[in-house]
Amino acid sequence: MNIILLGAPGSGKGTQSIILNKKLGLVQLSTGEIIRENIEKKTKLGLQVKNLVDNGEFVSDEIILSIISKRISEDDCSKGFILDGFPRNLNQASKFDEILLEKDKKIDFVIELNVSKENLYKRIENRAIESNEARADDKEEILKNRLNIYDEQTKPLVPYYKKAELHFEVDGMKSIDEISLEIEKIIKVKN
């Protein structure tokens, strides 16, 4: 089973993908985490994308598609995976469909976590307070930029996946447990 979690920055995709990983044994693939790890380790990729990430910009489609294509081919992804933060735009989605076809894989669910912008700002502030430090991409002006980019580039994925009959919507304002239960129901009903 392969799942895409859609939602604006701070909507809870990472939290829900960790829960799904524990419950279903699916590999959690967060392009953001992969990129942050590369930046931390100062790899060639990390050095290449550090300034983009620090300024709240996105890494090129070509780089992201290459990362994902390699990663979903690894043995641990044979039972399935959860994509958190990918695809980010229609180009990535259509190119990813081609990659999946080549690898004889498919997406089973695209689950969108909906959270209002006002609540996204509160969540990001809380994340910074709770961890005692803000991630470079948690600063308010950078978050505003990321949310604008999300609205312009990622929101159009909703009709794309609705047309493919893969899209399901979950109220991201509920508690973590309630959201998790809703996602479980979606998966059980469709399987």
N, C-alpha and C positions, 0 to 999 in steps of 0.2 A: 504494500500500500504506500502510495506517495501523496503527500499533502503539501499544498502551498498555503502559508498563513499570510494574509494581506492585512495591512493596517498602517496607519500613520506612525511616525516615530513616537515611541512612548505608549502605544496602544496595548501592549502586553503580549506581543508576538513571541518574544523571547521566553517569557514565563510559561506561556501555553505550550511552546515547543518542548521545553524541558519536561513538563507534565506528560505530554504525549510520548516523549522518549521513554520515560519511566514506565508508563502504562502499556505501551504497545511495542516497545523495543525498537522503534524506528530511529534512525540516525538523525540527529538534529544538525542541520546545516544552516548556519547564519553567515551570510556573506560579510556582514559587518564584523562578526567575531573573527572570521578568517583573516580579514584585512587588518583588524586591530592586532592580532597575533603577529602578523608579518611586520607591522610597524614596530611593535615591541622588540621583535627579534632582529630588526634592522636588515631584513632580507632584501633582495633586489626589488621584489614587488613592494615591500614595505616602504623603502626609500622612494620608490617611484610615485606612491600614492599619498604619502604623509601630508603634504601641503594641501591637497584636495580635501582630505578628511578633516584636517584641522580647521578648514574654512567652511565646512558644512557642505562641500560639493560632493558629487558622486563620481565614482571611478568609472572609466569608460566601459561601454557595453562589451567590447571585445575582450577586455581583461576579465570582467566578471563571468562572461560566458565560458571562457577558457578555464577559469577556476572551477566553476560548477561542473562543466563537462568532465574534467579529470576526476573531480571528487565523487560524482555519482557512479563512476566506473569502478571505484574501490570495493573490495569484497564486503566490507561492513555495510554497504548500502544495498546489498542484494535482497534483503528482506523488506526494504523500503526506507524512505527518508522524509523529513519534514523540512521544507524550505522556509526560512524566516528572513524576509527582506529581499526576496528575489522571486520573480522578476520585478523590476522597477518601472518598466515601460513596455509599450507595445512591441517595439523592436526586439527587446530581450525575450518577450513572451513568444513571438513567432519564431525567432531563431532557436529558442529552447525547445519548442515543439519539434523542430527539425532534428535537434540533437537527440531528443527522446525517441523519435521515430528510428533514427540510425541505431540506437542502443536497444531497441525493442522494449522500451519502457513507456509508461504513461502516467499522467497525473489523475488521481482518483477524486480528490476534493480540493477546492479552493475556498478556504474559510476566511471571511473578512471580519476583523474585529473593529466595530465602529465605536469611536470615542469622540466627544465634542472637542474642539480646539481648546476651549477654556480648561477643560479637565486634563488635556494633554500637558498644558503648561504646568498645572499643579503637580501632575505625576513626575514630570522631569525635575521640578524644584525639590520634591520629596526624595527622589532618587539621589540627588546631589547631597541633601541633608543627611539621609540615612547612611550613605556610604562615606560621609565626611569629606567627600571630594567630588567635584563635577568632572564628568568625562569632557574632553575637549569639545565634543559635539553636543553638549547639554547647555551651552550658554544661550541665553534667550534670543539674541539676534540670529545666531546660527540656527536655532530651532525654528524660528520664523521662516528663515530661508528654506530649511528642509521641508517644512509643512507646505510652503508655496510650491516647491518642486514636486512634492507628493501629489498635491491637488492637480497640477498641470500634467505630470507624467505618469503617475501610478494609478490615479483614480480611473482613467480610461480602461484599465484592465478589468474593471467590474463588468461592463457590458461585453467585453471580449470573452470572459469566462462564463458569463450568463448564457451567451449564445452557444457555447460549447456544453452547456448544462452541467457545469462543474461548480458553480458559485453558490456558496451558502453564507448567510449573514448572521453574525452573533453580536448581541449587545455587549460591547466592551466596557460598559459602565457597571456591570454587575460585579459581584465578588469573584475572586480568582476561582474559587470552587464552583460557583454557579456557571461561569464561562466554560470551565472544564467539562462539567456535566452536559452542557448544551452541545459542545463539540462531540462528546461521546455519543449523544443521541443521534446527531447527524450521521456519524459514521455507522452506527448500528442500523439505522433505518435504511441507509443506502446499500449496506452489505447483505 
